[in-house]
Amino acid sequence: MASNHRLFQGSIVALVTPMKESGEIDYTGLCRLIDWHIECGSSALVIMGTTGESATVTEQEHFKVVETAIAHSDRRIPIIVGCSSPATQKAVELATVLNRLNPDAFLCVTPYYVKALQEGLYRHFSELAGACHSPVLLYNVPGRTACDLENETVIKLANNNNIVGIKDAVGDIQRSKELIDNLGDD
């Protein structure tokens, strides 16, 4: 999991997706939020992650939000896009579509509510990383997904050159220390 790129340093903000009162996506508001974060010095933005309502929008809306964010940011700030599904094939299909937009990276959460075995998680992330044309950040948030990506599996996944980091929302310092100890400077 090595990367010295500026994308993985500093304040990486998981951006909400602004909505109008009607429930439609507010694309003008999205562009204002992107500009505000650029002006304030944020290091990168996560678009259509779990904070960005990715589970509640249509696939077309997901694509259009990412497309709008990448076009509007015009490479002024790195864009990391959410690319997740409990079904591996569906996540791979989403990655294939999002690859056309050339995001700076992908953030891939554990398959939610599936309670997959560790070998299944390893296979899921390996296949998904193979489909992504940009670096992949794993996202482990068992409190929300009912699925925990254990350190042993993360360490095994670290051998995949396209998996470059993890957003770990476990909240256990000892687990984080174990990852750091086993992965070194990477």
N, C-alpha and C positions, 0 to 999 in steps of 0.2 A: 504494500500500500504506500508507494512513494510518490510524492509530488511536491515540488518546490514552487509551483505556480501560484501566483497571487490569488487565484480563485479560492484557495483553501486556507486563507489567512484573514484575520480581521473580523469585522462584523458582517456575517452572512444572514440576511433577513429573510425569514419565511413570510412572504407577502400575502395578505388577504386578497381576495378577489372582490372588488367593490360591486355592489348590486344597487339597482334602482329599486324604488318602492314596489314596482311591478314584478320584481324578481328577475328582470333582465340584467345581464352583465353591463356594468357602467364602464365602457372602454375608455371614455374621456377621463374618468376618475382613475382608472388603472394607469394611464399615461402620466397623470399628475403625480400619483404615488411614486412611479418610477423616477420622474424628474426630481421629486423631493428627496428621495434616497440618494440619488447621484449628488445633488447639491449638499447634502448632509455628510457625505463621505462614506456611505455604506460600501462594503467591499464587494459584495455580490448579492444577488436576489434569487430566492427560490420561488418559482412561479408554478402554480398548480400542484404544490405539495399538499399535505393533509390540511395545513392551515389555510390553503387557498381554495377550499371547497371542492377539491378534485373528485370527491366521492359523490357529490350532489349535482354535478353539471353533466351535460351530454358529452359524448366524445367530440362532436363538432365544436361545442363551446370550449372544451379543453384545448383543442387544437388552435382555435381562434385566439384564445387568451394568450397562449404561448407565442403564436405568430405575431400578435400585436406587441407583446412585451419585447420580443427579440427585434422586431423592426423598429419600434420606438426607441429602444435603448441604443440602437445603432452602434453596438460594441463599446459604448461608454462605460458599461458596467457588465461584468459577467452574469449570465443568466443560467441558472441551474433549474432544470424542469423536473417536475414530478412524473414518474413513470411507473405506476404500480397497479396491480390487480391481484386478487387472490388466485386467479387462474394464470399459470405461467404463459400459456399461449396467448391469452388476451394482453398480458403485459408486453410480450414480445411484439405483438401486432401494434400496440401503442408506440413502442420504441421505434418500430420501423417507420411509422407515419411521422413521428417527431424528429427522426433523423434528418428528414428533408429540410427542417428549419435550422439545422446546425447549431443546437444549443451548446453552451460551454461544458455542461455536465448534466448528468441525470441523478436524481435522488430517488432511490427505490426502497420502499418500505416493505417490511415483512408481509407475506400474504395474510391479510386481516381475517380474523374469525375462522381460520382454517385449522389452527393448532397443528401445523405440519411437524413431522419429525425432523431432526437436524439434517439427516441425509436428504430429505425432501427440500429443505431450505437451501442446502448446498447446491442441489441440482437446479432449483428455481433460479437462484442468483447467478449461477454459472451460465445458464442458458440466456438469461436476460442480459448479462454483461456481454455475452457474445453478440447479441443483437444491437447493442448500443454503439454508435459510432463515436461517442464522446465518453470521457471518464465517468465511472459510476461511483456514487457514494451510497453505501448501505444505510438504511434507517431502521433502527431497532427501538420500538416503542411498545413494549408488551402491555402496558397499562391501557392502551387504546386498541391494540390489534388482537389481544389474547394469544399472542404468538411471540416467543422469546428466541432470539438468535443468540445462541450461547457462544462464549468466547472461543471454544475449541473450533467451532464452525467458522467464525470470523477469521481465525488464524489460518485455517485451511483455505478460505476464500482469498486471503491476502496473496496467495500465489498466482492469482489471476491478474495479469498486467493491467486489465481495464478497470479493476476494482481498486480505487485509490484512497478510500477513507470510509469513515462511519460517523453517522450522527447517532449517538447513543443516549437514549432517554430512559435508561434503566435507573439511574440515580444511585448507583452503588460504586463508591470510590475504589473499593478493592477490585471489583471487576475491571474498572478502567485501568487501574495500575497493572493488573495482570496482562491486559492487552498491550500496554506500553512496554512492559518488561519482555513480552514475547515478540513484539514487532520492532523493538529498537527505535532507531531514528526515523524509520518509515512510519 
